[in-house]
Amino acid sequence: LLHVSAVGLLAYEAGVPHEIPNKMAEYLSAGVPVISSLPGFTADWLVREGCGLSYNANDATSLVGAITSMFSGDRRDAMSLKARQAFRAHLDAEKVYADMILFMENLVLSKKGID
């Protein structure tokens, strides 16, 4: 289904805890740009990476505006390319785990000989 989807929707009520949901990574991995109601880090990240838009939770007019904006001109296609790039650069398990292993190795090496 992801590969035939035009956009991924992260529709959350206002006030829910807002981390990066797994669903966002799934959308991005398939090159599906995201429209999200999550504020803060998620909203900033989507804009910074150029792979999604935000709207105000519980506000249908804001959602319609985001959808309209997403489908103006070739914006959705451009965001689709950015979605894949953002996933590969920041969320792909091979990248994330490789960085985590390097961090742990450096941590262990920095503590060697310290009791």
Secondary structure, 3 states (H helix, E strand, C coil): CHHHCCCEEECCCCCCCCCCCHHHHHHHHCCCCEEECCCCHHHHHHHHHCCEEECCCCCHHHHHHHHHHHCCCCHHHHHHHHHHHHHHHHHCHHHHHHHHHHHHHHHHHHHCCCC
